[in-house]
Each structure stands twice: as C-alpha cells, then as structure tokens.
Amino acid sequence: MKNEMLTQSDVKKIEEEIKYRKLEVRKKALEDVKTARAHGDLSENFEYYAAKKFNRENNSRIEYLEKMLKNAKIIDDRDNGGVSLNNSVRVKFVMDDREEENWDESVYKIVTSIRADSINNKISIESPLGKALVGKKENDISTVILENGSTYKVKIIEIIKTNDDTNDKIRQF
C-alpha cells in the first residue's frame, strides 16, 4: 500500500469509521451470522452466507483503514497563498482555436485522494489536474500532464478559499 496523503481531519474521520465498524457493525454482523446459523441446514442457507459475506467485508474495510493510517503521510492543509487543499477553483480549459469567453469552465474542490469524488468535482491533490493547480494563483495558466504524456492547459479564474473538509466523506471501496 502506498503512503496515502491525509490531513489530520482525514485521520480523525478514518479513526471514527474504524471505531464504528468495530463496536457497532461488527457486533451486528456477528449476531446476524449467529441468527442465520440457528436456522439449520447451512448448505442451503442463503442468509448464513450473506451474513458471513457482510462480516468479511466489514473486517476487510477495518483492515484496509488501519493499514492506511499506518502508512499515512500527514500533510498540512494551510493556505499557501495560491490554490491549496480544500479550496475550490474555477478554471477555464484553454482552447487555442476559440476566444477566452468561449472556453469551457468548471469548478473543482481540491481534496486528499481518500475524499476524491469526480462525480461531485472533488479532485485529488495527487491527480494530474490537482498537481497542476496546487500552488498556482488566479490568472495563472497551468499545463496538466496526463499519465500517457498528453497535455492540456487550464487558466485559473478564481480561487474560493473554503479551508473546510468537515462535510467531505471518505471514499468507500
């Protein structure tokens, strides 16, 4: 497992989920296994197999989160004067064949990878776009380098200083 970059807030959320899963979910999962086992013949007992599967999935999630914390690199989420963690950024995608007022525009929130959610425009600081934006200032044009070597440019229109990740949920796998 790679060293996950996490904020103190991420660590707290992970610790809370581990505690919840160990104290509440695990207890319910074990009770469900016990109840399903009491129904008799295990060879045709779907409830038993479903309860066992749920218990395994919960234990796997706990193990994954504990490993993540063990290997975590704690990062600073303070404002660096430009685009930084937990800020939202309004960008325009540079299109050389069009006037700037016709460039496509989007807003993204910069988050740690455990809170990334591309459907809701929350991008990781480790993503190509996140790497290209962090530290940049308004009106800067930054080149985004994709894994395959392709590039594109974005212009930073506005940095929205949110500095708040309390409503961001950690990603489920």
C-alpha positions as a Markdown table, in Angstrom:
| # | Residue | x | y | z |
|---|---|---|---|---|
| 1 | Met | 0.0 | 0.0 | 0.0 |
| 2 | Lys | 1.4 | 3.4 | -1.0 |
| 3 | Asn | 1.7 | 6.2 | 1.5 |
| 4 | Glu | -1.6 | 7.9 | 1.5 |
| 5 | Met | -1.5 | 11.7 | 1.9 |
| 6 | Leu | -4.0 | 12.6 | 4.6 |
| 7 | Thr | -4.9 | 15.6 | 6.7 |
| 8 | Gln | -5.5 | 15.5 | 10.4 |
| 9 | Ser | -9.2 | 15.7 | 9.6 |
| 10 | Asp | -8.9 | 12.7 | 7.3 |
| 11 | Val | -7.2 | 10.7 | 10.1 |
| 12 | Lys | -10.0 | 11.6 | 12.6 |
| 13 | Lys | -12.7 | 10.5 | 10.1 |
| 14 | Ile | -10.9 | 7.2 | 9.5 |
| 15 | Glu | -10.4 | 6.6 | 13.2 |
| 16 | Glu | -14.2 | 7.3 | 13.7 |
| 17 | Glu | -15.1 | 4.8 | 11.0 |
| 18 | Ile | -12.8 | 2.1 | 12.4 |
| 19 | Lys | -14.4 | 2.6 | 15.9 |
| 20 | Tyr | -17.9 | 2.5 | 14.4 |
| 21 | Arg | -17.2 | -0.6 | 12.4 |
| 22 | Lys | -15.5 | -2.4 | 15.3 |
| 23 | Leu | -18.1 | -1.5 | 18.0 |
| 24 | Glu | -21.3 | -1.4 | 16.1 |
| 25 | Val | -21.1 | -3.0 | 12.7 |
| 26 | Arg | -19.0 | -6.0 | 13.8 |
| 27 | Lys | -21.4 | -6.7 | 16.6 |
| 28 | Lys | -24.4 | -6.7 | 14.3 |
| 29 | Ala | -22.6 | -8.8 | 11.7 |
| 30 | Leu | -21.7 | -11.5 | 14.3 |
| 31 | Glu | -25.3 | -11.5 | 15.6 |
| 32 | Asp | -26.6 | -11.9 | 12.0 |
| 33 | Val | -24.2 | -14.9 | 11.5 |
| 34 | Lys | -25.3 | -16.5 | 14.7 |
| 35 | Thr | -29.0 | -16.0 | 13.9 |
| 36 | Ala | -28.7 | -17.3 | 10.4 |
| 37 | Arg | -26.7 | -20.4 | 11.6 |
| 38 | Ala | -29.5 | -21.2 | 14.0 |
| 39 | His | -31.9 | -21.7 | 11.0 |
| 40 | Gly | -30.4 | -25.1 | 10.5 |
| 41 | Asp | -29.0 | -26.7 | 7.3 |
| 42 | Leu | -26.1 | -24.5 | 6.2 |
| 43 | Ser | -25.8 | -26.0 | 2.7 |
| 44 | Glu | -28.9 | -24.1 | 1.6 |
| 45 | Asn | -28.9 | -21.2 | 4.0 |
| 46 | Phe | -28.5 | -18.0 | 1.9 |
| 47 | Glu | -29.0 | -15.8 | 5.0 |
| 48 | Tyr | -25.9 | -17.5 | 6.6 |
| 49 | Tyr | -23.7 | -17.0 | 3.6 |
| 50 | Ala | -24.9 | -13.4 | 3.2 |
| 51 | Ala | -24.2 | -12.7 | 6.9 |
| 52 | Lys | -20.7 | -14.2 | 6.6 |
| 53 | Lys | -20.0 | -12.2 | 3.5 |
| 54 | Phe | -21.1 | -8.9 | 5.2 |
| 55 | Asn | -18.9 | -9.8 | 8.2 |
| 56 | Arg | -15.9 | -10.4 | 5.9 |
| 57 | Glu | -16.4 | -7.2 | 4.1 |
| 58 | Asn | -16.6 | -5.2 | 7.3 |
| 59 | Asn | -13.4 | -6.8 | 8.6 |
| 60 | Ser | -11.7 | -6.1 | 5.3 |
| 61 | Arg | -12.7 | -2.5 | 5.4 |
| 62 | Ile | -11.3 | -2.2 | 9.0 |
| 63 | Glu | -8.0 | -3.8 | 8.0 |
| 64 | Tyr | -7.7 | -1.5 | 4.9 |
| 65 | Leu | -8.3 | 1.6 | 7.0 |
| 66 | Glu | -5.9 | 0.5 | 9.7 |
| 67 | Lys | -3.2 | -0.1 | 7.1 |
| 68 | Met | -3.9 | 3.3 | 5.5 |
| 69 | Leu | -3.4 | 5.0 | 8.8 |
| 70 | Lys | -0.2 | 3.0 | 9.5 |
| 71 | Asn | 1.3 | 4.1 | 6.2 |
| 72 | Ala | -0.2 | 7.7 | 6.0 |
| 73 | Lys | 1.8 | 10.8 | 5.3 |
| 74 | Ile | 0.2 | 13.6 | 7.3 |
| 75 | Ile | 0.1 | 16.8 | 5.2 |
| 76 | Asp | -0.6 | 20.4 | 6.0 |
| 77 | Asp | -3.8 | 21.9 | 4.7 |
| 78 | Arg | -3.0 | 25.5 | 5.5 |
| 79 | Asp | -3.4 | 28.2 | 2.8 |
| 80 | Asn | -0.2 | 28.6 | 0.8 |
| 81 | Gly | -1.2 | 31.8 | -1.0 |
| 82 | Gly | -2.4 | 30.1 | -4.1 |
| 83 | Val | -4.6 | 27.0 | -4.8 |
| 84 | Ser | -4.3 | 24.8 | -1.8 |
| 85 | Leu | -6.0 | 21.8 | -0.2 |
| 86 | Asn | -9.8 | 22.2 | 0.5 |
| 87 | Asn | -10.0 | 25.3 | -1.8 |
| 88 | Ser | -12.4 | 25.3 | -4.7 |
| 89 | Val | -11.0 | 26.5 | -8.0 |
| 90 | Arg | -12.9 | 27.9 | -11.0 |
| 91 | Val | -10.9 | 27.1 | -14.2 |
| 92 | Lys | -11.3 | 27.5 | -17.9 |
| 93 | Phe | -9.9 | 25.0 | -20.3 |
| 94 | Val | -7.6 | 26.7 | -22.7 |
| 95 | Met | -8.7 | 26.2 | -26.3 |
| 96 | Asp | -6.4 | 27.9 | -28.7 |
| 97 | Asp | -9.0 | 27.9 | -31.5 |
| 98 | Arg | -11.5 | 29.9 | -29.5 |
| 99 | Glu | -11.7 | 33.2 | -27.8 |
| 100 | Glu | -11.4 | 33.0 | -24.0 |
| 101 | Glu | -15.0 | 33.9 | -23.3 |
| 102 | Asn | -15.9 | 30.6 | -25.2 |
| 103 | Trp | -13.6 | 28.4 | -23.2 |
| 104 | Asp | -15.3 | 25.6 | -21.2 |
| 105 | Glu | -15.4 | 26.4 | -17.5 |
| 106 | Ser | -15.6 | 24.2 | -14.4 |
| 107 | Val | -15.3 | 24.4 | -10.6 |
| 108 | Tyr | -13.3 | 21.8 | -8.6 |
| 109 | Lys | -12.6 | 21.3 | -5.0 |
| 110 | Ile | -9.0 | 20.2 | -4.2 |
| 111 | Val | -9.1 | 17.3 | -1.7 |
| 112 | Thr | -7.0 | 14.4 | -0.5 |
| 113 | Ser | -7.4 | 11.2 | -2.5 |
| 114 | Ile | -9.4 | 9.5 | 0.2 |
| 115 | Arg | -12.1 | 12.2 | -0.3 |
| 116 | Ala | -11.9 | 12.4 | -4.1 |
| 117 | Asp | -15.2 | 12.2 | -5.9 |
| 118 | Ser | -15.0 | 13.1 | -9.5 |
| 119 | Ile | -18.8 | 13.0 | -10.0 |
| 120 | Asn | -19.1 | 15.9 | -7.5 |
| 121 | Asn | -16.0 | 17.7 | -8.9 |
| 122 | Lys | -13.8 | 16.9 | -5.9 |
| 123 | Ile | -10.3 | 16.1 | -7.3 |
| 124 | Ser | -7.3 | 14.7 | -5.5 |
| 125 | Ile | -4.2 | 16.7 | -5.0 |
| 126 | Glu | -2.4 | 13.7 | -6.4 |
| 127 | Ser | -4.4 | 13.7 | -9.7 |
| 128 | Pro | -2.9 | 15.3 | -12.8 |
| 129 | Leu | -5.2 | 18.3 | -12.6 |
| 130 | Gly | -4.7 | 18.6 | -8.8 |
| 131 | Lys | -0.9 | 18.6 | -9.2 |
| 132 | Ala | -1.2 | 21.2 | -11.9 |
| 133 | Leu | -3.3 | 23.5 | -9.8 |
| 134 | Val | -1.8 | 23.4 | -6.3 |
| 135 | Gly | 0.3 | 26.5 | -5.6 |
| 136 | Lys | -0.9 | 28.4 | -8.6 |
| 137 | Lys | -2.6 | 31.8 | -8.4 |
| 138 | Glu | -5.5 | 33.5 | -10.1 |
| 139 | Asn | -5.0 | 34.1 | -13.8 |
| 140 | Asp | -2.1 | 31.6 | -14.0 |
| 141 | Ile | -2.2 | 29.2 | -16.9 |
| 142 | Ser | -1.1 | 25.7 | -15.9 |
| 143 | Thr | -0.2 | 22.7 | -18.0 |
| 144 | Val | -1.8 | 19.4 | -17.0 |
| 145 | Ile | 0.3 | 16.4 | -17.8 |
| 146 | Leu | -1.6 | 13.1 | -18.1 |
| 147 | Glu | -0.1 | 9.7 | -17.4 |
| 148 | Asn | 0.1 | 8.9 | -21.1 |
| 149 | Gly | 2.1 | 12.1 | -21.8 |
| 150 | Ser | -0.7 | 14.1 | -23.3 |
| 151 | Thr | -1.2 | 17.6 | -22.0 |
| 152 | Tyr | -3.8 | 20.3 | -21.8 |
| 153 | Lys | -3.9 | 23.8 | -20.3 |
| 154 | Val | -6.2 | 25.4 | -17.7 |
| 155 | Lys | -6.5 | 29.0 | -16.7 |
| 156 | Ile | -7.3 | 29.7 | -13.0 |
| 157 | Ile | -10.2 | 32.2 | -12.9 |
| 158 | Glu | -11.0 | 32.2 | -9.2 |
| 159 | Ile | -9.7 | 30.6 | -6.0 |
| 160 | Ile | -12.5 | 30.1 | -3.5 |
| 161 | Lys | -11.0 | 29.8 | 0.0 |
| 162 | Thr | -13.1 | 27.2 | 1.8 |
| 163 | Asn | -10.5 | 25.5 | 4.0 |
| 164 | Asp | -13.2 | 23.2 | 5.3 |
| 165 | Asp | -13.4 | 19.5 | 4.8 |
| 166 | Thr | -15.9 | 18.6 | 7.6 |
| 167 | Asn | -18.7 | 17.7 | 5.1 |
| 168 | Asp | -16.4 | 15.7 | 2.8 |
| 169 | Lys | -16.9 | 12.0 | 3.3 |
| 170 | Ile | -14.1 | 9.5 | 3.0 |
| 171 | Arg | -14.4 | 7.3 | -0.1 |
| 172 | Gln | -15.9 | 3.8 | 0.1 |
| 173 | Phe | -14.3 | 1.0 | -1.9 |
